[in-house]
Amino acid sequence: MTDPITIPAAERGIVRVFALSMTAQQAERLRDGQTEAGSDLAAMLGVDALDTEYTEIFPVADLDDLGLAGYLVEGNGVEAQDVAPDRTKLKQLSGWVMIVYSSAFGGQSATLTPAPEITLVGTYREAGVDWTARDTVTSEAARPYSAPPQTVKKRPSDAAMSGRIATLVLILLALFTWLFIWIAG
């Protein structure tokens, strides 16, 4: 039995790669959610629930020249230096693999106790966004307090206010006249 794998609550950006020691037919059924004895992927990993939208099961041969290490770096945004120590191990993998992303656990903590047919190959971190500025901004508009001063909105003139009031009075008179005709009729 393998050691349990602890998934902390609110985990983000972690990619776990598992080797599947099973036939192609068994792996396909696991991928399609049609495993024997009614067990599903969550049960195979030893958890109550798993969002399979955030899992991938495929044969390593499908990756051709890219390879599993290349797929992790290029296709999943895993840091190249994170994959580097396992590059040889990833290259030697054959058969079927399963990739489980942090999002598969829905932000909940979990303890994985994989079935004997599932072996953890490696855990990798997705590259985060680099928020550092590459160049300093030297534009005049980027200087603090360089925005034009805010102007105070001008109050409508007395003539405009008188026009609005007169329009309102005419609308009310028209409504009153219509109401009077309707009641009288």
C-alpha positions as CSV (number, residue, x, y, z in Angstrom):
1,M,0.0,0.0,0.0
2,T,1.3,3.5,-0.9
3,D,1.4,6.4,1.6
4,P,-1.7,8.6,1.7
5,I,-1.4,11.8,-0.3
6,T,-2.8,14.9,1.6
7,I,-4.5,17.6,-0.4
8,P,-4.9,20.8,1.6
9,A,-8.1,22.9,1.4
10,A,-8.0,25.6,-1.2
11,E,-5.0,24.1,-3.0
12,R,-4.4,25.7,-6.4
13,G,-1.9,25.2,-9.2
14,I,-0.7,21.7,-8.4
15,V,-0.6,19.0,-11.1
16,R,-0.2,15.3,-10.0
17,V,0.9,12.7,-12.5
18,F,0.0,9.0,-11.8
19,A,1.1,5.9,-13.7
20,L,-1.7,3.4,-14.3
21,S,-0.8,-0.3,-14.1
22,M,-3.7,-1.7,-16.0
23,T,-4.7,-2.8,-19.4
24,A,-5.7,-0.3,-22.1
25,Q,-9.3,-1.5,-21.8
26,Q,-9.4,-1.0,-18.0
27,A,-7.8,2.5,-18.4
28,E,-10.3,3.5,-21.1
29,R,-13.2,2.3,-18.9
30,L,-11.7,4.3,-16.0
31,R,-11.5,7.4,-18.2
32,D,-15.0,6.9,-19.4
33,G,-16.4,6.4,-15.9
34,Q,-17.5,2.8,-16.7
35,T,-15.2,0.8,-14.4
36,E,-16.0,-2.7,-13.2
37,A,-17.8,-3.4,-9.9
38,G,-19.3,0.1,-10.0
39,S,-16.1,1.7,-8.8
40,D,-15.2,5.1,-10.3
41,L,-12.2,7.3,-10.4
42,A,-12.9,8.8,-7.0
43,A,-13.0,5.4,-5.4
44,M,-9.8,4.4,-7.2
45,L,-8.1,7.4,-5.6
46,G,-9.7,6.7,-2.2
47,V,-11.8,9.9,-2.0
48,D,-15.5,10.5,-1.7
49,A,-15.8,13.0,-4.5
50,L,-13.7,14.1,-7.5
51,D,-14.6,16.5,-10.3
52,T,-13.4,14.5,-13.3
53,E,-13.5,17.6,-15.5
54,Y,-10.1,18.3,-13.9
55,T,-8.5,14.9,-14.6
56,E,-7.0,13.4,-17.8
57,I,-6.4,9.8,-18.6
58,F,-4.5,8.9,-21.8
59,P,-1.7,6.7,-23.2
60,V,1.7,8.3,-23.1
61,A,2.2,7.2,-26.7
62,D,-0.4,9.8,-27.8
63,L,2.1,12.6,-26.9
64,D,4.5,11.5,-29.7
65,D,7.7,13.6,-29.7
66,L,6.4,16.1,-27.2
67,G,6.6,13.5,-24.4
68,L,5.0,13.7,-21.0
69,A,7.6,16.3,-19.6
70,G,6.9,18.5,-22.6
71,Y,3.2,18.1,-22.2
72,L,3.4,19.2,-18.6
73,V,5.5,22.3,-19.4
74,E,4.0,23.3,-22.7
75,G,0.5,22.1,-22.3
76,N,-0.1,22.6,-18.6
77,G,2.1,25.5,-17.7
78,V,4.2,23.6,-15.2
79,E,7.6,25.2,-14.4
80,A,10.3,23.7,-16.5
81,Q,12.7,23.6,-13.5
82,D,10.0,21.8,-11.5
83,V,9.9,19.0,-14.1
84,A,13.7,18.8,-14.7
85,P,14.6,16.4,-11.8
86,D,11.9,13.9,-13.1
87,R,12.5,14.3,-16.8
88,T,14.2,10.9,-17.2
89,K,11.5,9.2,-15.2
90,L,8.7,10.8,-17.2
91,K,10.4,9.9,-20.5
92,Q,10.6,6.2,-19.5
93,L,6.9,6.0,-18.6
94,S,4.9,3.9,-21.0
95,G,1.3,2.8,-21.0
96,W,-1.4,5.0,-19.5
97,V,-1.1,7.9,-17.2
98,M,-3.5,10.0,-15.2
99,I,-3.1,13.7,-14.5
100,V,-5.1,15.2,-11.6
101,Y,-5.3,19.0,-11.2
102,S,-6.0,20.7,-7.8
103,S,-9.3,21.9,-9.1
104,A,-10.6,18.3,-9.1
105,F,-11.0,18.5,-5.3
106,G,-13.2,21.6,-5.4
107,G,-11.1,23.5,-2.9
108,Q,-11.8,20.9,-0.2
109,S,-9.1,19.0,1.7
110,A,-8.8,15.4,0.9
111,T,-6.5,12.4,1.6
112,L,-5.8,10.2,-1.4
113,T,-5.3,6.5,-0.8
114,P,-4.8,5.3,-4.4
115,A,-5.6,1.7,-5.4
116,P,-2.6,-0.5,-6.0
117,E,-3.0,0.1,-9.8
118,I,-2.4,3.8,-9.4
119,T,1.1,5.1,-8.6
120,L,2.1,8.7,-8.0
121,V,4.9,9.6,-10.4
122,G,5.3,13.3,-9.4
123,T,3.7,16.5,-8.1
124,Y,4.4,19.7,-10.0
125,R,3.5,23.3,-9.6
126,E,1.9,25.4,-12.4
127,A,3.8,28.6,-13.3
128,G,2.2,31.6,-11.7
129,V,1.7,35.0,-13.3
130,D,4.8,37.2,-13.3
131,W,3.5,40.6,-12.1
132,T,6.9,42.3,-12.1
133,A,7.3,45.3,-14.5
134,R,9.9,44.8,-17.1
135,D,10.4,48.4,-18.0
136,T,10.0,51.5,-16.0
137,V,7.3,53.9,-17.3
138,T,8.8,57.3,-18.0
139,S,5.8,58.9,-19.6
140,E,4.6,62.3,-18.3
141,A,1.1,60.8,-17.8
142,A,2.5,58.1,-15.5
143,R,3.8,60.6,-13.0
144,P,1.8,61.0,-9.8
145,Y,-0.7,63.9,-9.7
146,S,-0.3,64.5,-13.5
147,A,-4.1,64.1,-14.2
148,P,-6.0,67.2,-15.2
149,P,-7.8,68.8,-12.3
150,Q,-11.4,67.7,-11.9
151,T,-13.9,70.3,-12.8
152,V,-17.1,70.8,-10.8
153,K,-20.2,70.1,-12.8
154,K,-22.0,73.3,-13.5
155,R,-25.5,73.7,-12.2
156,P,-28.3,74.2,-14.8
157,S,-29.1,77.8,-15.6
158,D,-32.3,79.4,-14.3
159,A,-33.8,79.4,-17.9
160,A,-33.2,75.6,-18.2
161,M,-34.8,75.0,-14.8
162,S,-37.8,77.2,-15.8
163,G,-38.2,75.2,-19.1
164,R,-38.2,71.9,-17.2
165,I,-40.8,73.1,-14.7
166,A,-43.0,74.4,-17.5
167,T,-42.8,71.1,-19.4
168,L,-43.8,69.2,-16.3
169,V,-46.8,71.5,-15.7
170,L,-48.0,71.0,-19.3
171,I,-47.7,67.2,-19.0
172,L,-49.7,67.2,-15.7
173,L,-52.4,69.5,-17.3
174,A,-52.7,67.1,-20.3
175,L,-53.0,64.1,-18.0
176,F,-55.6,65.9,-15.9
177,T,-57.6,66.8,-19.0
178,W,-57.5,63.3,-20.4
179,L,-58.6,61.9,-17.0
180,F,-61.5,64.4,-16.8
181,I,-62.7,63.5,-20.3
182,W,-62.4,59.7,-19.6
183,I,-64.4,60.0,-16.4
184,A,-67.0,62.3,-17.9
185,G,-67.4,60.1,-21.0
